[in-house]
Every structure is written in C-alpha cells, then in structure tokens.
Amino acid sequence: MSAGLQQKNSQYEYKIASNIEYFEPEIPVRELDSSFIVNKSNNIRRSLMKRLLDVLLSLVFMMIFAPIGLVIAVMIKLDSPGPVLFRQRRYGANGKTFLIYKFRTMTVMETEGSFTQATVGDSRVTRIGRVLRSSSLDEMPQLVNVLAGEMSLVGPRPHAIPMDDAFAPVIENYNDRYLVRPGLTGLAQVTGHRGPTESINKIRLRVLCDRNYIRDWSIWLDLVILAKTALVLRGPNAV
C-alpha cells in the first residue's frame, strides 16, 4: 500500500498518515476462523447479564457524575462559544450508524465533511478541552448511548467514520469490530493502545485487541477492564 492512502465517501474524508511501518504485533493472538468469531459475538450481543451490567452501572455512574457534568457544561460555555455537546455519527453493531455524544473539547465541530484527528498540542482544543481529554471526562455523555443500547460499557471503541472507511479495506478482519456493540472502554484502551491512531501499526494492534476481546469475552473480563480503565484515564496517550 502506498503512503498517504486516502479513502472517501460522500460525506467524509480521512488521510492515513504517511509514516507507515509494518511489524509483527506483540499481542498474542490465536488463529480464529470466521464462524468462531461470529458465534462468540452472537453470545455477547444476546447476553442479558452484559446488558444488565451496562444499564445498572450506567445509571450508577450518571448519578455519581451528574454534579461534575453540570460543572463541566458551565465551564465549556464560559471557555468558548459553541454547544456543550459534540455529536458525530459512528458505526455501531452490524455497521449500523448512531450519534455518539461527547463533551465538546474543540473550537471546531467536524461532524460532517473533512476530518482531521486531534493530536498532542492541537491548537483546536480548548483550555477546558485539554483537561477533559487528558482525564477522558469528555466521554461521560456516552453513558446515554449505553443506556440507549447503542453502545456497551466495554467493547471496541468506535472511531470516526472517515477513519473506519479508510482502514477497513487495508486491515484484515477490521470489520470484526462491528460484530458487537462499541464500548465506552475496551481491551485496547487498558493495554496501552488508546490515544491517536495516526498509523496503520497502531490501528492494527487495536483490531487485534478487539478480536481478542471477542474471543475471550466474559462478564468477569468486562469487570476487569472497567476496573483497569480507572487506572489509565490519565495515561500518556490521552490528547
């Protein structure tokens, strides 16, 4: 594949970074046939225990963080002009699109059209936005997506549609990420693979993590990932 590969659809445009260097991933992974992945993902989507965990914990988190959310909303309005919430379409389970919610952290609203991923020191990020991104508090509104059944607390993190459209044709098994609901956090995020995905290497490792999650899923694994998430919220890859 040539450097700077570009994929487009009718609404979005995303350019893969040119610093592409292939290497063997360090994440242990077993060869999985398609039928195994599909069957395991069906079990995940149909799990009443997982859905119950999503609903109960989301309600608890919303009650705990409601006062913080109100403070954040006021600070966003005072810091820069624009809405409190950022909404953008993402691919969910079975490739169905949904509107994801975040606290707005930037001076621009790239909900459609050309898309540029945020980077460390990005001038578009507001003052309060830097705090929210570094602590991952900007993701808090996605609890609404979880309650609506569009997301799960744990699963593959949903990327911007332009990124998905660019990477899916060039990364093997990329679309396996759509077999389950996307997550507020995931295995990739607690194993050092969160943050910007400016190269194919990084996105490849995320896909491996997502497939490993589907392979090994259990309620216990979800609880472990949720517990570990609290320890990595201010990790070095946050932007």
BELRA-V876584 format. One record per backbone hydrogen bond with DSSP energy under -1.0 kcal/mol. CO is the residue of the C=O (numbers start at 1). NH is the residue of the N-H. E is the energy in kcal/mol with one decimal. If there is no record, write none. Layout:
# BELRA-V876584
CO:NH:E / CO:NH:E
This chain:
# BELRA-V876584
5:16:-1.8 / 7:14:-1.2 / 11:113:-1.4 / 12:9:-1.6 / 13:115:-1.7 / 14:7:-1.2 / 18:20:-2.0 / 33:37:-1.7 / 34:38:-2.6 / 35:39:-2.5 / 36:40:-2.6 / 37:41:-2.5 / 38:42:-2.1 / 39:43:-1.6 / 40:44:-1.8 / 41:45:-2.5 / 42:46:-1.9 / 47:51:-1.7 / 48:52:-2.6 / 49:53:-2.5 / 50:54:-2.4 / 51:55:-2.4 / 52:56:-2.7 / 53:57:-2.2 / 54:58:-1.9 / 55:59:-2.1 / 56:60:-2.1 / 57:61:-3.0 / 58:62:-2.5 / 59:63:-1.9 / 60:64:-2.2 / 61:65:-2.8 / 62:66:-1.0 / 65:69:-2.9 / 66:70:-2.0 / 67:71:-1.8 / 68:72:-2.5 / 69:73:-2.4 / 70:74:-2.0 / 71:75:-2.4 / 72:76:-2.5 / 73:77:-1.9 / 74:78:-2.1 / 75:79:-1.9 / 76:80:-1.8 / 84:104:-3.3 / 86:102:-1.9 / 88:100:-2.9 / 90:98:-2.1 / 92:95:-1.9 / 93:96:-1.6 / 96:92:-3.0 / 98:90:-2.5 / 100:88:-1.5 / 102:86:-3.4 / 105:126:-2.5 / 109:111:-2.0 / 119:122:-1.9 / 122:125:-1.3 / 124:107:-2.5 / 126:130:-1.8 / 127:131:-1.1 / 128:132:-2.4 / 129:133:-2.7 / 130:134:-2.2 / 131:135:-1.4 / 132:137:-1.2 / 132:138:-1.2 / 136:139:-1.4 / 137:140:-1.4 / 138:103:-2.2 / 139:142:-2.2 / 140:143:-2.1 / 141:144:-1.8 / 142:146:-2.0 / 143:147:-2.3 / 144:148:-1.9 / 145:150:-2.0 / 145:151:-1.3 / 146:149:-1.5 / 152:184:-1.7 / 153:185:-1.5 / 156:183:-1.7 / 160:164:-1.9 / 161:165:-2.8 / 162:166:-1.4 / 163:167:-2.7 / 164:168:-2.6 / 167:170:-1.4 / 167:171:-1.3 / 171:174:-1.6 / 173:176:-1.6 / 174:177:-1.8 / 175:178:-1.6 / 176:179:-1.7 / 178:94:-3.9 / 182:152:-2.9 / 185:155:-2.3 / 186:190:-1.0 / 188:193:-2.4 / 199:203:-1.6 / 200:204:-2.6 / 201:205:-1.9 / 202:206:-1.7 / 203:207:-2.2 / 204:208:-2.0 / 205:209:-2.2 / 206:210:-2.7 / 207:211:-2.4 / 208:212:-2.4 / 209:213:-2.3 / 210:214:-2.0 / 211:215:-2.4 / 212:216:-2.5 / 218:222:-1.9 / 219:223:-2.2 / 220:224:-2.4 / 221:225:-2.5 / 222:226:-2.4 / 223:227:-2.2 / 224:228:-2.5 / 225:229:-2.0 / 226:230:-1.0 / 228:231:-1.1 / 229:232:-1.1 / 232:235:-2.0 / 235:238:-1.4
